[in-house]
Amino acid sequence: MTKKTIGIIGGMGPLATADLFRKIVVHTQAGCDQEHIHVLMDNNTAIPDRTAALLSGGADPLPQMTKSARLLEQAGADCLIMPCNTAHCFHAAVQETVHIPLLNMLELTCSALQQQGIRCAGLLATNGTVQTGVYARMAERFGLTLLTPDAEGQQAVMDMIYQGVKAGKEDFDTTQVCKAVEDLQSRGAQTMILGCTELPLAVEMYHLDFPAIDPTLELAKGAIRFAGGTVRE
């Protein structure tokens, strides 16, 4: 069977894009190069910051996002994926500009949590993702309760994303983030949603250890299945 082609709307950010591609490759059951999935990628670093656009009047990311979507469709992609949780606030608008499906990372993540029997999760994400309620609305569809950090904890998460991972700082102090996670656990969170694609990188980079689900991985698995591949667990 001929596998379908995946198109990645990338650049949000570049490391997160590389992480998604790597997870598609690593988690595809394949015995040789030819059994892997054809992946097209547009690492469009001209896409403006999504949180700034949503909360503080920053430049609109939609024109560049749709530009990438159409480019990938024209290049032969059968479906699109984008490794940025906050960008999913624009999911419907991007979907309207192309004729191929744009898989939804938030939907795949909440579905996976439901299948795992999780009823309550802590959301670690950007201010844009938290304040727009894009994850909360999706979680409600799956009967999930979402908890978010207090103001101090949320700022610690933002600092780790922007001043840690995005800035390439390998010695970022994660004390306050760990404190925020412990607070969410004490309030009933069974696991953490790493709701920014820089956060799975942060967990690895800073050797963090707590129960968590990786939306980037769930997106990779969903893309593999869509393309007709078999997921290597």
N, C-alpha and C positions, 0 to 999 in steps of 0.2 A: 504494500500500500504506500502510495506517495504521501509523504508528510506535508502538512501545510506550513506556510512561512509566517514567522512571528516578526512584527515590527515594534521596536522599542522607541518610544518617545523619551529620549534621554536628556542629560544635562542638568537634572534637578535632584541632586548634584551629580557631578561626574563619577565620584567614588561609588555612589549608590547605584548608578547605571552599570558600572563595571561589576558590582556585587550581584545585581540581578542576572546579568549575562553569565557570570561564573556559576550561579546557582542553577540556571537552566542547563548548563553543560554538565555539572557535577551530578545533578539529579535526573538526568536522562539515562534510561537503561540502553546502553549502546556498547557494542563490541569492537567498533571501528569508527573512523571518521565519518564514513558514509551513512552510518546509522543515527547520527546526531541530527538535530533539527536546524533547518535553514533560518538564520536570524539576521534581520536587518536592523541597524541602529543609527539613529540620528542624535548624536551627543550635542544637542542644541543649547549651548551655554548662554545664548542670548535671551533665553526665557527669563523674564524678571521674577524676582522673589515672590512667591505666592502669598506668604503671610503678610508681607508689606502691602501687597495689593488689596488683600481682604480687610485688613484692620487699620491701615494708616494712609490710605490714598496713594499707595505706590503704583508704579506702572502696571498696566494690564498685561498679564502673561498670556491671555487667550490668543491674540494674533500669532504669536510665535509657536504656541502649542498646536494650533490648527495648521499652521504652515508645515510643521513636522509631520503631523498626522496625514495630511494630503500627500506630502512627499513620499512617505513610506507606503501609502496605498498605491501611488503611481509606480513605485519601484517593485511592487508585487507582493506586498504583505497581505495575508489573509485575515489577520487579526492584529490588534494593537494592544500594547500594554505600556503603562508609565509608572516608573519607580519613584513615586512621590505621593504620599498620603494626602497632603494638603491640596495638591493639584486635583484631587478627586472632587473638590468643590466645583470644578469646572467640567466634570465628567460628561454631563448631559450636553453641554454646549459644544464640546469637542466631538462627541458622538454624532451630533447633527451635521457635521461638516464632511463626514466620510460615509462610505457605503459598506464598510466592514466593521465587525464588532470591536468595541473597545472594552476589554475585560476590566472588571471592577475589583481592585485589590481589597477594598474594604468589605465587599460582599463575600469574597473568597475567605477572608480572615474570620468573619463572624460565622460563616458556615462551618469552618473548621472548629471553632470554639464550641459551637452547638454540638457537633459530632463528638467532641471530647467530653461532653457533659458539663462544661463550664457554665455557670449561671451568673457569676459576677467577676468582672475583670477591671483592672486598673489601666487607665489610658495614659501612656507617656507619649506626648506629641507636641507639635508646635502650637503656639497660641492660636494660629489661624485654624488649625484642625480642631482644637478644643473649643474655641469661642464660636465658631460657626455651627457646631453641633453636627457636623457631617458624619462622624462616627457614631454619635449617640442615636441618630435617626436610623442608621443601618442596624445598629445593635438591637434597637427596639423591634425591628422586623423579625429578628431571630430570638426574641425573648430574653435578651441579655441585659444585665444591669452594668452600667459603666460608672466607675468612680474616677475622679480626676484629682491631681494634687492640689494642696492649698497654694496660695499665692507665692510663698517662698519656694515651695517644691517645684512649682511650674517654672519659676525663673531659673532654678538650678538645671532643669531639663533643657530649657532654651539655651542656657550658657554652654552646656555640654554639646549641644548640636552645633551652635554657631562658633563658639570660642574654642571648642574642642575638636570635633571631627572636621567640620568645614574648614577650620583654620589649620588643620593638620597638626594639632598640638598633642603629642603623644604622652605628655605627663600631666594632663588635666586632672584636677582634684575632684573626685566623684563623691566625696563625703556627703554633700547635701543631696545629691541624687539618690544615694543609698538610703538616706534618712527618709526621703519622700516615698520611696518604695516600701519601706517598713511601715510607714503611716498608712499607706493604701492597704497593705496586708492586714494591719490591725483593724481596719474598717470593713474587712470581709472580702477583699480581692483575692481570688484563687490563683490568678496569674496576671502578668502584665502584657498589654498589647504594645509592642515596639512600634508605635504609630507614627514614626518618622523614619524614612529609609536610611537616615544616618545612624539610627539607634542600634540596629543589629551590628553595624560597624563599631559603634561605641562599646557594646558588650564585649566584643572580641578584643578591641584595642586596649580597653581599660580593665579587662579580666573581671567583669561583673558577673555575679552569680546569684540569680533569682529565677523563679519560674516565669517563663515568657513565651509568647508566640511571635513569630517573625513574619509579618505581612509580606515582605519581599520574597520569602521562601514559598508562602502560600500562592503568591502571584506566579512565581516560576513554575510551581506544580500545575496550576491551572492552565498556564500557557502550554506546557508540555502535553497535557491531556487534550487540549483543543487542537493542537497540531497533529495529534494522532500518535504521539510517543507514549512510552511507558515510564512511569515515575520510579526512580530508584530511591527507595526509602533509606 
